[in-house]
Amino acid sequence: MTTKEDAVANFEAALERTGNGLYNILLVATCGLILLGIGVDLFGFSLVVAAACDLELSVTQKGILTSLPFIGILLVSYPWGYVADTRGRRFALIISVQVAFVLSCLASLATNWILLGVIKFISVCFSCAANSATYTLVGESCIARVRSKYMLIITCLIILSPAVAAVLTYPTLLLSFKLDIPLLGITFTPWRLLNIVLAIPVGIGGVAICFFNESPKFLANCGRKEEAVQVLKSIYAINHGKNKHDLHLSSLVIEGPVSKKSLSLLRAMQEQSAPLFRPPLLWRTLQLFFIVSVVYITNNSFLVWLPHVLNVVRLSLEKSSDFSGLCDLISNERSSNETVLSDNSTSTTPCLGYVEENIIITLVISQSIFSFLNFVISYLMAWRRTVLLCILSLSTISGILINFMPEPISSVMFFMIFTCTNLGMGILAAYFVDLYPTSCRGMATCLSVMVGRTSTFIGINLVGNLIFSHCRLTFYLWSLLVLCSVFAAWFLPRDKAKQVPK
């Protein structure tokens, strides 16, 4: 017999009744594939640029091309947050991912480096919506017991994306073919094919997401409660293998529906983000954004130098068994390069047209380890604040110890551990879903991505200029920065202790 309480329920209570099953697993797999595809397309583009020999790119042009995707993320994360919060998480994903796939494929036909950069820039302007919309859709469609765990699992795939990009790149660039396209005045070679290969995961994810429902929390919060009820019943039916009418639910009780005032786009975006920067959310926003910036700037800025560092260590060990320290090697290598350049001012780095094996191996091993550790952390989400504090503290200590290691293996190990802040990305995503109301959750997550990518853009250029001239000081100051994020994370909500039955 159906009671009134069964028919009308609070949203979280109604969501709990849908359970955890096949629908949630498939949704997590699809969102994870989309994030993996976005990461593969983004990180793989630097490998495309390195292999585009027929474009005869200078060092400056390569720098511009590899930086453009990050600039695109900075410019449009804010509007995409507005779209996700007003039009829907699923809507934002379908439009952004499918357009990004088409544009990434079109980049393979670019006739010059400027056109290649413009197409890739526009492509990333669309694909970056997936960075936040996926987390929000998963968080609002899954029950509380597995919510944080699932968001950590899809983060595993983001972390793994550079390794997947490297694995896809290596065999593609080993192909040897040339196909003339007179109409465009180009020759289709392996690096052009690579643009399409790297976009395939995005394309598959863009099709798969069409088969899922919009976030029921978003629908209910917009006042579309009947649609939300139907979505919950559909999730229940798929999870339990029953008829959707077996879930006796007729209406939802939801607080704070989204305002539907008629506003201009800029005004509406301002209204959407304003709650993040005023009490009671102001302190939480500043706190989380600071931690996000430290996590991204530490991992991404130093990770791009990991293959270079390993190569320096390998060459040093081949020449001599003496090892005076990682920073000494980096400084000596810079001095050697300057000497060579002064003797031969016209020397340039040859374009190989392929990616060296040591770079592939480095990316695969390091990112696979981080991805596995992130998967392990997904089972520790009941202690997420404690885990985040441990990750940031471990990074701080490792950054200091790098300067004291007289042995190459331990130096490289601590360098890799120093970049382990990426293990906190999924935890922070879970905080954004849990600590912000539905009406501005998408905006908060999108802005966090913008903050993270801004810090990455700044950090990559900063580390590249500092690590060769002030190596030890760089690690000390960066460790201090990570330590500041430890203090900021200390004031996050405490982990809820499990209730002991009496």
PyMOL commands that set and color helices and strands:
alter all, ss='L'
color gray80, all
select helices_A, chain A and resi 4-7+11-18+22-51+53-55+59-86+89-109+113-127+130-141+144-174+190-211+216-221+225-240+244-246+265-277+282-303+306-319+326-343+357-404+408-418+420-435+438-466+471-490
alter helices_A, ss='H'
color red, helices_A
select strands_A, chain A and resi 8-10+179-181+186-188+251-253
alter strands_A, ss='S'
color yellow, strands_A
deselect
rebuild
show_as cartoon
